[in-house]
Amino acid sequence: MSNELATAVLTVFGALLVIAGLLFFLRPRWLLGWLKGMAVFGLMLVGVYTLAIAINVAGYQSLEGMQTVATVSTQRQAEQRWYVRLQAPGKNTVAETLTGDQWQVDARIIRFSGPLRWLGVAPGYRLERLSGRYTSLEQERSAPRSVIGLGEASWPDLWELDQTFNVPFVEGVYGNATFMPMRDGAMFDIRLSASGLVAVPVNDQAREAIQAWDE
């Protein structure tokens, strides 16, 4: 906000306070009725916002410390074509064919502050999508992409609202993703903390895939 705009806003706000004070002395009943109406309206807004938070919290898994949120395994079907299984606790197994050289999992994390944090509302996460990636930049731009949705849409979506309007007491963490090379028989655990996702190799095939990737 520029200094000119800030000055204008403060001037208008100060003038309204002065006028409200004068009205209180001239017509106290009218002002008290208006204040009561504004208080009721404010309580309704707080109630609607609280309900929106409750709906969104129900759609996210509780996140407390570092925890394994899914396991990904890959089986080769053809050149750059893989059968990928994603297993998440308490969820149906996702088994799909992906194209590319790497798999990627994206997640949303939502954190709370202020009174919500004081109430002990833990951060939440929601796995969003499983997709294939290419190591070749040219293929990444032009080759067919395979994207599998994992999350269920909710309304209102506080994560989206926070990205657009920066809503109070909510922080929607953007850009949480992890990716790893695909290899026949490889298995990875996907672990998540409040700071983001990380993939951890579970078997020898996964460790060999990472070693070959780093060379």
N, C-alpha and C positions, 0 to 999 in steps of 0.2 A: 504494500500500500504506500503510495507516494505521500509526501508531507502535506501537499495541497489537499488530497482526498482525506487524509487523516484529520486535518484541521477542520474540513467541512463536516465530517461525521461527528467529531467531538462538539463542534458548535451547535449542530442540530440537536444532539443528545442533551447538551447542557440547557439549551433553550426549552426543550420538552420538559426537563425536570423543573425548570423555573415556572413554566406554565402550569404544570401539574400541582406545584406548591400553591400557586395563586388560586387555582380552582378548588383546592382543598379548603381554603379559607372562605371562598365565596359560595361554593356549593359542595359541602363535605359529603352529603348523602350520595350525590351523583358519582363522586370520585371513589367512595368506598364500594359502591356497586360495581364500578368498572374494574377496580382492583380485585374484587371477589371473582368476577367473570374471568379476568386474566389468570388468576390463581387456579381456577377450575380448568381452564384451557391448558395451562402448563402441566397440571397433574395428568390430564388426558394424554398429552404428548409424551410425558415420561412413561405412562402406562403402555402406550403403543410401542414406544422404543424398547421397553423391557420385554414385551411380548415378541418383538422381532428378534431380539437377542436370544430369547429362549428357543424360538423356532430354529435359529441357525445353530445354536449349541447342540441341539438334538441331532442335527445332520452331520456333525463332526465327531470324530473319535477323540477321546481325551488323550492328551499328550503330556506325560509326566516323565521327564528324564529321557535318556537314550533308550529306544525300544525298537524291536524288529516289527515292521509294519507289513511286510510282504516278502515272499520268496519268488524269484524269477528263475525259470529253467528254460533252456533252448535246445531244440533238436533240428538238425539240418535236413531240409527237404530237397533243395536244389541250390544252384548258384545264387547267392544273395536272397534266398527264400528260406524262412525259418518258421518252425512251429514253436510258439512261445506260450508258456503257462505261467500265470501269475496267481499266487495263492496268498490271500490276506486273511488274518484271523477274523472269524465270524462272518466272512463274506463268501459268496459263491466263487469257485475257481474260474478265472478267465483263461480261455485257451483259444488262441487266434494265430493266424499266419501273418507274419510281418516280412516286409521286404527291406533289404539294406544290409549293413555290416555291423550295426550296433543297435541295441534296444535302449529306450529312454522312458523313464517314469517321471511324471510331473505331479506335484502335490500342492495343495493350498494349505497354508498355516494361518490361523487366526489367533491373535493374542489380545488379552484384555488388560486394562489399566484402571486406575482410579477406584471407585467403589466396587466395580466388578472384581478387581483383583483382591480387594479387601475381603470380599465375600468368599474368596477361595475358588473362583471359577478358573479352571485350568485351561491352558492353551489347547486348541483343537486342531486336528488335521483332517484332510480329505484327499485321497488319491484321485487325481483328475483324469489322467490319460496315460496310455501305454502306446508307444510309437516306435517306428523304425527310423534309423538314420544311416546315411552313407558317409564313408570316409572321403570320397571324391567330392570336391566342391561342385563340379559340373553335374554330377548325378544328384547331389543334394538340391540343386536348383531346378533340374528338369525331369528327373526320374519319378515314377509313381510313388506316392507316399502312403503309408499305412498308419492310421491313427485310430485307436480304440478308446472310446470314452469309458471312464471308470466311475466318475462321480455322478450323483443324482442332483439335478437342479432344484434349488429351493427358492421360495419367494416369501419375503424380500431377501435378497442376497447381500448380507452385510459386507462380505469380502469385496464384492463389486462396488457397493456404495462407498466403501472406504477408499478404494482406488480412485473414485471419481470426486467424492466430496470430503474426504478426510473426516469421517464421522467421529464423534467423541467416544472415548473409552474403548475403542476398537482399533486394532492394527492388523490389517491384512497383509501378510508377508508375501511379496511377489517374487517370482523367478526361482522357485524351489524345484530343482530337477536333478536327476542323476542318470548317467548313461554308462554302458559298458559294452565291450565287444561281444558279438555272438559267436559261440563255438559249440560244436556238437557235444551234447551231454553236460554242458556247463550249468552250474547252479550258483545263484547269488542271493544273499540276504539283503534286503533294503532296510536300513536303519534310519531312524528319524529322531532328531532332537528339536528343541525350539529354534535352533539356528539353521536347520535344513536337512536334506537327504544325503545319505552316503550309501554306496553299494559295497558289500563285503563278500569276497569269494568264499564259497563253502566247500568246494571239492577241487581236485587236482586239475580238472579240465578248465575250471574258471581261473585258477591261478596261472595256468599255462597261457590262457587267452590274454591275461593282463601282461604277462611277461613278454609275449610276442608283440603286444600292442606298444609296449614301452621301447622296444628295440628299434 
